[in-house]
């Protein structure tokens, strides 16, 4: 399901570091060389490159990339080269420190909490503490107001059972609890938060399916009809990320490239964070939803080295 293409025969980390060092020498940086190496290495390989680069040249590869590259290309390469938990911790911190109206800036928190594996979420929380000397939960408490705070804290504190396990009777009873809360517009009810933040994704999918069968509408439709507040928007995003994350990320990419201008931050985040996970499924969902190619949409809306790193992560053949 990943679109990252790693060569069958991968050079040693030392060879990759030597090629990167060469790309940084002379008048101007060899951006194509940087993309060729880092854009075709998985997370563990990139981690080893960072370690060996530090040992060989007594300097941080991340610092060197920061000084050699520029613009949206630099941000994409740096985010890609970071360890995934550290990357998500930094994205979460950046989002929580944005003083913006609405909830769009909190999207990354939902993605980390609801579209990641339990082990990855735990690793992000650990990385957050190491990087910022406080917990992710503390920063959510300090920067997000009720009732959103209550839901977000429940989601990021979760450690879901990861294997496929479904109790159909439980799905039926919890679908009824959700329906009752939505009907009464108690969207921050303890039952809602508890169900969405503790149940494994397979159980939740069964609950959402049961909800639609019993009450005629999807849970997303009923939440949408209940109002247009930030809580409704967040809840719908939570359910989408839990139930069909590929649909969520297809929408993120679509919204980032459609209309006047490009939302490079959202586009970069979606591609960089999902290229090693489920970008192939996202491409399929994008085609299904919009009857057009995700690859073409990204290529048409970006240019230069920034375009090249994104299409490389989308699986451009080398």
C-alpha positions in Angstrom: 0.0 0.0 0.0 3.0 2.3 0.3 4.2 4.2 -2.8 7.8 4.7 -1.6 10.2 2.9 -4.1 13.4 1.5 -2.5 15.9 -0.1 -5.0 16.4 -3.8 -4.9 20.1 -3.2 -4.1 20.5 -0.3 -1.7 23.9 1.3 -1.3 25.5 1.3 2.1 24.7 4.2 4.4 28.3 5.3 4.1 28.0 5.4 0.3 24.7 7.4 0.6 26.4 9.9 3.0 29.3 10.3 0.7 26.9 11.1 -2.2 25.0 13.5 -0.1 28.2 15.3 1.0 29.1 15.5 -2.7 25.7 17.0 -3.5 26.3 19.8 -1.0 29.7 20.7 -2.4 30.6 23.3 -5.0 28.5 26.2 -6.3 24.9 25.3 -5.6 23.4 22.2 -4.3 22.6 19.1 -6.4 19.0 18.9 -5.4 18.4 16.0 -7.8 21.0 14.0 -6.0 19.4 14.7 -2.6 16.0 13.5 -3.9 17.6 10.5 -5.6 19.0 9.3 -2.3 16.6 10.3 0.5 13.5 10.0 -1.7 14.2 6.3 -2.2 15.1 5.2 1.4 12.7 3.9 4.0 12.5 5.2 7.6 15.1 2.8 9.1 17.5 3.5 6.2 17.1 7.3 6.6 17.8 7.0 10.3 21.0 5.1 9.6 22.1 7.7 7.0 21.6 10.5 9.7 23.6 8.5 12.2 26.5 7.7 9.8 26.5 11.3 8.4 27.1 12.7 11.9 29.9 10.2 12.6 31.6 10.8 9.3 31.4 14.6 9.1 30.8 15.7 12.7 27.7 17.6 11.6 24.0 17.1 11.6 22.5 16.0 8.3 19.3 17.9 9.3 21.2 21.1 9.9 23.0 20.7 6.5 19.7 20.1 4.7 18.3 23.2 6.4 21.1 25.4 5.2 21.4 23.9 1.7 17.8 23.8 0.7 15.0 26.3 0.6 11.3 26.9 0.5 8.7 24.2 0.4 11.2 21.8 -1.0 13.3 22.2 2.1 10.4 21.6 4.4 9.3 18.5 2.5 12.8 16.9 2.5 13.4 17.7 6.2 10.0 16.3 7.3 10.7 13.2 5.2 14.2 12.7 6.6 13.1 12.9 10.2 12.1 9.8 12.2 8.3 9.4 11.7 7.4 9.8 15.5 9.7 12.9 15.8 8.2 14.3 12.6 4.6 13.9 13.9 5.6 15.4 17.3 6.9 18.5 15.6 3.9 18.8 13.3 1.6 18.5 16.4 3.6 21.1 18.3 3.5 23.5 15.4 -0.3 23.0 15.1 -0.9 23.6 18.8 1.1 26.8 18.8 -0.9 28.3 15.9 -3.3 30.9 17.2 -6.0 30.4 14.6 -9.7 30.4 14.5 -11.5 27.2 13.5 -10.2 23.7 13.7 -8.2 23.2 10.5 -4.9 23.5 12.3 -5.9 20.6 14.6 -6.2 18.2 11.7 -2.8 16.8 12.3 -3.7 15.9 15.9 -6.6 13.9 14.7 -4.5 12.2 12.0 -1.9 11.2 14.5 -4.4 9.9 17.1 -6.9 8.2 14.7 -5.0 7.2 11.5 -1.9 5.8 13.2 -1.1 2.5 14.8 -1.2 2.4 18.6 2.6 1.9 18.8 3.2 4.9 16.5 0.9 7.1 18.6 2.8 6.0 21.8 6.1 6.8 20.0 4.9 10.3 19.0 3.9 11.0 22.6 7.4 9.9 23.8 9.1 12.0 21.1 7.0 15.0 22.1 8.1 14.8 25.7 11.8 14.5 24.6 11.6 17.4 22.2 9.4 19.9 24.0 9.9 19.0 27.7 6.2 18.6 28.3 3.6 16.1 27.2 1.3 16.3 24.2 -1.6 16.2 26.6 -0.3 19.2 28.5 0.0 21.3 25.4 -3.5 20.3 24.3 -4.8 21.3 27.7 -3.0 24.7 27.4 -4.0 25.5 23.8 -7.3 23.9 23.1 -10.6 24.9 24.8 -13.5 22.8 25.8 -15.3 20.8 24.4 -12.6 20.0 21.8 -10.0 19.6 24.5 -12.0 16.8 26.1 -12.2 14.8 22.9 -8.6 15.4 21.8 -7.2 14.4 25.2 -9.2 11.1 25.1 -7.9 10.4 21.5 -4.2 11.1 22.1 -4.2 9.2 25.4 -5.6 6.1 23.8 -3.8 2.8 23.3 -6.2 0.7 21.1 -6.1 -3.0 20.8 -4.6 -3.5 17.3 -5.7 -6.9 16.2 -9.0 -7.6 14.5 -11.6 -8.3 17.2 -15.3 -7.5 16.9 -18.2 -8.0 19.3 -21.4 -7.5 17.3 -23.6 -7.1 20.4 -21.3 -4.4 21.6 -21.4 -2.7 18.2 -25.2 -2.7 18.4 -25.4 -1.3 21.9 -22.7 1.4 21.3 -24.4 2.4 18.0 -27.5 3.1 20.1 -25.4 5.2 22.6 -24.0 7.2 19.8 -27.3 7.7 18.1 -28.9 8.9 21.4 -26.0 11.4 22.0 -26.2 12.8 18.5 -30.0 13.1 18.6 -29.8 15.0 21.8 -26.8 17.0 20.5 -24.6 15.8 23.4 -21.6 15.4 21.1 -19.1 15.7 23.9 -20.9 13.2 26.1 -18.6 10.9 28.0 -20.0 7.9 26.1 -19.1 9.4 22.8 -15.5 10.3 23.9 -15.0 6.9 25.5 -16.2 4.9 22.6 -14.2 6.8 20.0 -11.1 6.9 22.0 -10.9 3.3 23.4 -12.4 0.9 20.9 -10.2 -0.8 18.3 -10.7 0.4 14.7 -12.3 -2.9 13.6 -14.9 -2.6 16.5 -15.6 1.0 15.5 -16.1 0.1 11.8 -18.7 -2.5 12.9 -20.3 0.1 15.2 -20.5 2.6 12.4 -21.9 0.0 10.0 -24.5 -1.1 12.6 -25.5 2.6 13.1 -26.3 3.0 9.5 -28.2 -0.2 9.3 -30.3 0.6 12.3 -31.0 4.3 11.8 -30.9 4.8 8.0 -28.1 7.4 7.9 -24.4 7.2 8.4 -23.1 8.6 11.6 -21.3 11.2 9.6 -24.5 12.4 8.0 -26.3 12.7 11.4 -23.4 14.6 13.0 -23.4 17.0 10.0 -27.1 17.6 10.4 -26.8 18.3 14.1 -24.9 21.6 13.6 -21.9 23.4 12.2 -19.8 24.0 15.2 -16.1 23.2 15.6 -17.1 20.1 17.6 -19.2 18.7 14.7 -16.3 19.3 12.3 -13.8 17.6 14.6 -16.1 14.6 15.2 -16.7 14.0 11.5 -12.9 14.2 10.9 -12.3 11.7 13.8 -14.8 9.2 12.4 -13.4 9.5 8.9 -9.8 8.9 10.1 -10.9 5.9 12.1 -13.2 4.4 9.5 -11.6 5.3 6.1 -8.3 7.2 6.6 -7.6 7.0 2.8 -10.8 9.1 2.2 -9.6 11.7 4.7 -6.2 12.1 3.1 -7.6 12.1 -0.4 -9.8 15.0 0.7 -6.8 16.8 2.3 -4.8 16.5 -0.9 -7.8 17.6 -3.0 -8.4 20.6 -0.9 -4.8 21.6 -1.0 -4.5 21.7 -4.8 -8.0 22.8 -5.8 -8.8 26.5 -6.5 -6.4 29.5 -6.5 -3.1 28.7 -4.9 -1.7 25.6 -3.2 -1.8 24.8 0.5 1.7 23.4 0.5 1.8 22.6 4.2 -1.2 20.3 4.0 -0.1 18.8 0.7 3.4 18.1 2.1 2.1 16.6 5.3 -0.3 14.3 3.6 2.2 12.9 1.1 5.2 12.7 3.5 3.3 11.0 6.3 1.5 8.5 4.2 4.0 7.5 1.5 5.2 4.6 3.6 1.8 3.6 4.9 -1.2 3.7 2.6 -0.6 6.2 -0.2 -1.6 3.6 -2.8 -5.1 3.3 -1.2 -5.3 7.1 -1.0 -4.6 7.3 -4.8 -7.4 4.8 -5.4 -9.8 6.7 -3.2 -8.9 10.0 -4.9 -9.6 8.5 -8.3 -12.9 7.1 -7.0 -14.0 10.4 -5.4 -12.9 12.9 -8.0 -12.5 10.8 -11.2 -9.0 12.1 -11.7 -5.5 11.1 -11.0 -3.9 12.2 -7.7 -0.4 12.1 -9.3 -1.6 14.4 -12.1 -3.2 16.8 -9.6 0.0 17.1 -7.6 2.2 17.4 -10.8 -0.1 20.1 -12.2 -0.2 22.2 -9.0 3.5 22.1 -8.0 6.8 22.8 -9.7 10.6 22.5 -9.5 12.4 20.5 -6.8 9.3 20.6 -4.6 7.3 18.9 -7.3 10.1 16.3 -7.8 10.3 15.2 -4.2 6.5 14.8 -4.0 6.2 12.8 -7.2 9.1 10.7 -6.1 7.4 9.8 -2.8 4.2 9.1 -4.8 6.1 6.4 -6.6 7.6 7.9 -9.7 9.8 5.3 -11.3 13.6 5.7 -11.1 
